[in-house]
Amino acid sequence: MLKLVIGNKNYSSWSMRPWLALRANNIPFEEVFVPLYTDNPADKARILSFSHAGKVPALVDGDVTVWDSLSIIEYLAEKFPQSKLWPEDRAARAHARSISAEMHSGFMALRNECGMNLHRPIRAVALSDDAQANVARVHAIWAECHQRYGKDGPFLFGAFSGADAMFAPVVHRFRTYAIPVADEALHYVDAMNALPAFQEWTRDGLAETLVIERFDAV
C-alpha cells in the first residue's frame, strides 16, 4: 500500500495537497504522521528516513519514494489514470498544470503574510501590495477557470483535479485571514468547503494540539 508521510494538518499546506488528491479520489494509502515544529531530533531523523530532502510530504510506493507535493500528484496521475487528476483534454490539462506550477513556485507574499494555521482566530491582517497582487491573481485564475470550464462542474476544471489539490490551502488562507472572495469565485470556495476530503482534513487539523503559539506557520 502507498504511504504518505505528512506533517501537522493544522500547519502543513504542502502535506494537504497530495493527501487531498489521494483521499478525494478514494485511493487507498497509509498516513504516516511526523510532527513539525518540535525540538525532538528523532522527528527530524524520522523524516530523513523517508526522504533525504528532510521535508514533508513524501510518498512511498514500495522501493519508489517521491517528494514534493506537485511531483507526488504527477506520480499519482500516472499510476492511477482512472482518477483523472489532470483533465483529459490536452489544452485543459496544460492549463491545469500551468496554474498548479504557478501556485507551486509563486505567491510568496501571500504565503509569508498568511501562513496556514487552522487554529488561528479568524481576522484580517494588513496585506502588503505584493500580497494583495497575489490575492488578485488567485481570483483571476479561479474566475478564468470558471468561465472556461464551469459548465463541467464546480471545480477549477469541472471535476476535482490536481489543480484543486494545489489551490486547496488557499481556500483555508482566505477564510483564516478574512480575505474577501470575489463573487465569481464564491462557487469554487463553496465547492471546496463541501468536499468531504477537505472537511476531513480541516476536522483533523482543528483536533490537533496547537504546537506553536505564533500564527505565521507555513
C-alpha positions in Angstrom: 0.0 0.0 0.0 1.1 3.6 -0.6 2.4 5.5 2.3 2.1 9.3 2.5 4.4 11.0 5.1 2.8 14.2 6.2 3.3 16.9 8.9 0.7 18.5 11.2 -2.6 19.0 9.3 -3.0 22.3 11.1 0.1 23.8 9.6 1.3 21.8 6.6 -0.2 23.1 3.4 2.2 21.1 1.3 1.1 17.9 3.0 -2.5 18.8 2.4 -2.1 18.8 -1.4 -1.2 15.2 -2.1 -3.3 14.0 0.8 -6.3 15.6 -0.7 -5.5 14.2 -4.1 -5.5 10.7 -2.7 -8.5 11.0 -0.4 -10.8 12.8 -2.8 -10.2 10.0 -5.3 -10.6 7.1 -2.9 -7.0 5.9 -3.5 -6.0 3.7 -0.5 -2.9 4.8 1.4 -1.4 4.7 4.8 -1.0 8.0 6.5 2.4 8.4 8.3 2.4 11.4 10.6 5.7 13.1 11.7 5.1 16.2 13.9 6.6 19.5 12.8 8.0 22.4 14.9 9.3 20.1 17.7 12.8 20.1 19.2 13.0 16.3 19.1 15.9 15.1 16.9 14.0 11.9 16.4 11.3 13.6 14.5 13.8 15.1 12.0 15.6 11.7 11.8 12.3 10.0 11.0 11.5 12.4 8.2 15.1 11.8 6.8 14.4 8.1 6.9 11.7 8.6 4.3 13.2 11.4 2.3 16.7 12.8 2.1 15.2 16.2 1.4 14.2 16.2 5.1 10.8 17.7 4.3 7.2 16.5 4.1 5.3 15.3 2.3 6.8 12.2 0.8 5.1 9.4 -1.0 6.5 5.9 -0.6 5.4 3.3 -3.1 7.4 0.1 -2.5 11.0 1.0 -3.4 9.9 4.3 -5.0 9.9 7.5 -3.0 8.5 10.7 -4.4 8.9 14.0 -2.5 7.4 17.5 -3.3 3.7 17.9 -3.5 3.4 18.6 -7.2 5.7 15.7 -8.1 3.6 13.4 -5.9 0.4 14.5 -7.7 2.1 13.9 -11.1 3.1 10.4 -9.9 -0.4 9.6 -8.7 -1.9 10.8 -12.0 0.3 8.4 -13.9 -0.2 5.4 -11.5 -3.9 5.9 -11.2 -5.1 7.3 -14.6 -8.7 6.4 -13.7 -8.6 9.1 -11.1 -8.3 11.8 -13.8 -6.1 14.0 -11.6 -5.4 16.0 -14.8 -8.1 16.9 -17.3 -8.4 14.6 -20.3 -8.4 17.4 -22.9 -4.8 18.3 -23.8 -5.4 22.1 -23.7 -7.2 22.0 -20.4 -4.5 19.6 -19.0 -1.8 22.1 -20.0 -3.8 24.9 -18.3 -4.2 22.9 -15.1 -0.5 22.1 -15.0 0.4 25.7 -15.6 -1.7 27.1 -12.8 -0.5 24.3 -10.5 3.1 25.1 -11.2 2.4 28.8 -10.7 0.9 28.1 -7.3 3.8 25.7 -6.5 6.6 28.3 -7.2 4.8 31.6 -6.6 2.6 33.6 -4.3 5.4 34.1 -1.8 4.0 37.3 -0.3 0.6 35.6 0.4 2.4 32.6 1.9 4.6 34.6 4.1 1.9 37.0 5.3 -0.9 34.5 5.6 0.6 31.2 6.9 -1.6 28.2 7.2 -2.8 27.7 10.7 -6.4 26.3 11.2 -6.3 27.3 14.9 -5.7 30.9 14.1 -8.6 33.2 15.2 -10.3 34.4 12.0 -9.3 38.0 11.5 -7.9 40.2 8.8 -4.4 41.4 8.5 -3.0 44.4 6.6 -1.6 42.9 3.4 1.3 44.3 1.5 0.9 45.4 -2.1 2.6 42.2 -3.2 0.2 40.0 -1.2 -2.8 41.9 -2.5 -1.5 41.3 -6.0 -1.3 37.6 -5.2 -4.9 37.6 -4.0 -6.0 39.3 -7.2 -4.1 36.8 -9.3 -5.8 33.9 -7.4 -9.2 35.4 -8.1 -8.3 35.8 -11.8 -7.2 32.2 -12.0 -10.4 30.9 -10.4 -12.6 33.2 -12.5 -11.0 32.2 -15.7 -11.3 28.5 -15.0 -15.0 29.0 -14.1 -15.6 30.9 -17.3 -13.9 28.3 -19.4 -14.8 25.0 -17.7 -17.6 25.8 -15.2 -20.2 24.0 -17.4 -18.5 20.7 -16.5 -18.7 21.1 -12.7 -17.9 23.4 -9.7 -14.1 22.8 -9.5 -11.4 24.5 -11.5 -11.7 22.2 -14.4 -15.2 20.9 -13.8 -14.4 17.7 -11.8 -11.9 17.7 -8.9 -8.3 17.6 -10.2 -4.7 18.0 -9.1 -5.1 21.8 -9.7 -7.8 21.9 -6.9 -5.4 20.0 -4.6 -2.8 22.6 -5.2 -5.1 25.5 -4.5 -6.9 23.9 -1.5 -4.7 25.6 1.1 -5.5 29.0 -0.3 -9.2 28.4 0.4 -8.2 28.0 4.1 -6.0 31.1 4.0 -8.7 33.2 2.6 -11.0 32.1 5.4 -8.5 32.4 8.2 -7.3 35.8 7.2 -10.9 37.1 6.3 -9.8 37.8 2.8 -12.9 38.7 0.7 -13.7 36.3 -2.1 -14.7 37.7 -5.4 -18.3 37.0 -6.4 -17.1 35.0 -9.4 -15.1 32.7 -7.1 -17.6 32.1 -4.4 -19.0 29.0 -6.1 -15.5 27.5 -6.1 -14.8 28.2 -2.4 -18.2 26.7 -1.6 -17.4 23.5 -3.6 -14.1 23.1 -1.9 -15.6 23.6 1.5 -18.3 21.0 0.7 -15.7 18.4 -0.5 -15.7 15.5 2.1 -11.9 15.1 2.0 -11.4 18.8 2.5 -13.8 18.7 5.5 -11.9 15.7 6.9 -8.5 17.4 6.7 -10.0 20.5 8.4 -11.5 18.5 11.2 -8.3 16.6 11.8 -6.3 19.8 11.8 -8.6 21.5 14.3 -8.4 18.5 16.5 -4.6 18.7 16.8 -2.9 20.3 19.7 -1.5 23.7 18.9 2.2 23.2 18.7 3.3 26.8 18.4 1.6 29.9 19.5 2.6 32.1 16.6 0.2 32.4 13.7 2.6 32.6 10.8 3.5 28.9 10.2 3.8 27.8 6.6 
